[in-house]
């Protein structure tokens, strides 16, 4: 018999881990979330109080409604501030874009570091509804664009009819900032049907087999966004 994907204790552990991570760059997050909860609960109580219901039943409905609305508001604010804190901590790290791309949900395939230079410039690959998206990042925009061009040519050999998009993650002209990267990739269009992705992935697997083992950048690829993605999915 299969076990559940997550338990209440693991869920609480994920939330606490996310909270500790966010608090490093957002020290007031606890006070702000608590304030939002209190305000949301007060508004919820007032809203429920005007609904029909007398005596004890009216109090119970008002209290339960206040707690639910307050908790919902607090979770929404917590999620947004934690996401912002994660991006702040990840920016500037090697292969930070790979961590952000983990936020892409079902229907997307993310392969970190399919291209790499000695100067720590990297290219990540995303396969999804837009087709193939090559995401480059590094200290030199010129080197990154050259690396993207090289990777594009390699991918065109095995998937010449598939749309290939190039994205540079960064803060320079024509680049996409890390906090906006996922949304930018999602808005690139819908050119590939889910049934076609299997064939594309098989072709790319053959391409990756020809590369051999790539040397990864120094330091771990950031994974701060993975826990947040699991929370958004309810796992």
N, C-alpha and C positions, 0 to 999 in steps of 0.2 A: 504494500500500500504506500502510495506516495505521500510525502510529508508536506505540510503547507510551506509556501515560499518564504514566509516570515512569521514570527510569533510576536505577541505584544511586547515581550522583553527585548527582542531584537529591534523592533520598531522604536521603542524608547531609547535604545542604545544609539540608533542612527540619528535620532533627533538631538540627543545630548552631544554626539560627536560633531554634528553640524553646528550646534550652538557654540561649542568651544572653539571651533574653527572660525566662526563669524565674529566672536567676541575679541579675537586677536586684533582685528582691524576696525571693529565697530563696538567699542566698549559699552556703549549705552543701549545696545540692542535689547538687553533684558528689561530695563526700565521702560523702554519704548513699547515693547510687546505687552508688558503688564499694563501700561497705561491704555493701550488700545483695547485690551481685554475688558478693563473696567468700564471704559467709555461705551464699548459695544454692548456689554452686559446691561448697562444703565439704559441705553436706548432700546435694547431688546425687551427689558422689563416694562418700560413705558408703553411700548407697542403692544405687548401681550396683555397689559392691564386693561386696555380699552376694549379688548375682545369680550364677547359675552362669557360670563362665568362668575359665580358668586361664591363667597366663603372660601373654604379650604381648596376646592377645585380651582378657583381662580388664582389663588396664590401658587399652587403647584404648577399650573400652566405658565404663569408669569416667570417663576424661578427657572423652570426647565428651559423656556424660550430664551431667557436672559443668558443662561450659561452657554447654550448652543450658539447664539448669535455672537456673543463675546469671544468664544473659542474660535469660531470661523474667522472673524476679523483678525484675531491675534495670529492665526496660522497664515493668513494671506500676507500680513505685514512681515511676519518672521521669514516666510519663504522669499519674498522680494529682497529684504535686507541681507539675508544669508547668501543669496545668489550674487548680489552686488559685492559683498565682502569676499566671496570666493574668487570672483573675477579680479578684484584688486590685488589679492595675494598671488594669483597665478600670472598676471601680466609681468613680462620680463623674464620669466623662467624659460629654460629650454623646452621646446615643444609644448608650450602652454596651449596652443590652439587644439592640440589633440585632446586635452582635458575638457575644453569647452565643447568640442564636437560630440563628446559622449552624451550630451543632453539630447541629441537627436533620438527620436523614439523609433518604435517598430516601423519597418519599411525602409530603414537606412542601414547601410553597412559602412562602418568606419574602419579604415586601416591606417594606424599611425606610422609615420616615418617610412614611406615607400621610396623616398629619395633623400640623400644626405650628402653634405660636404664636410670637409675637415674643419671648416670655420663655424660649424654648428648651424648652418642653414638646412632646413628640412622641408619636405613636402609630404603632406598627409593626403590620403585619398578617401573620398566619400562617394558611395554609389547609392543612388536613390531616384526619386521621381524626375529630377532634372537631367539625369544621366550620370556622367562621371564628373566629379568636382575635385580638382586638385587645389589644395590649400597650402600655400607656402608661407614660411615665416623665417626670419633671421635678422642679423645685424646689418646686412647690406642689401638694400632693395635691388641693386643691379645683379648681385649673385643669385638672389632669390628668383628673379624673373628669368635668368638664364637657366636655373635649375628647373623651373616650371616648364620652360620651352623644351628642355631635354626630356622631361617626363611626359609631356604631351605627345611628342613624337613617338615615344615608346608605346604609349597607350593607343595611339592611332593605328599602329601596326596590327594590333589584335582586335581593336574595336573601332574601325574607321567610320562606321555608320552611326555610332553612338555620340550624342552631343557631349563635348568636353568643355568644362568651364574652368577658368583659372582665377583664383582668388588669393590676394596677398593680405595676410593678417598683420596689422600694425597701425600706427598713428600717423603715417605719412600721407602725402597726396595720393589719392587713388587707392588707398589701402582701407581695409575694413577693421575697425577697432574690435578687440577681443569680445567685449560685452555684446556687440551687435553681430558677431560672426554667425551664430546659429540661425538667427532670423534672416540674415542675408542669404544664406545657403538655401533655406526653405523657400525663399521667394524667387528662386532661379527658374521656376516653371515646372511643368509636368510633361516631360517628353518621353518617359519610359514607363511602360505598364508593369505592374508587379510580376506578371508572368514572364516578362523579358529579362528580369533581373538575374534569374538563375543562369541563363546563357551568358550574360555579361560577366557574372562572377566566375564562371568556369574559365572563360577566356583570360580574365585577369589572374586567375590562379596559375595558369600556365606561364604567364608573363613573370609573375613573382618567383616561380620556380627557377627561372633562368637567371635571376639576379644573384642568387646565393644569399648568404646571411649578411644583412646590413649592420654596420656598427651603429649603435644607438648613441644619441647625444649624452654628454655627461650629466649625471643626476637623473632621478626618476621622472617619467612623464607624469605631469600633474593629474590626479584622479579625484580632486575635491568635488567635482560636479557629479560623480557617479552616485554618491549617496543621496544627493538632492534629486537626481533623476528617479531613483528608486522610490523616494518619498512621494514624488509627483504621481508616480504610477500606482501608489498605494500598496507597494510590496513591502 
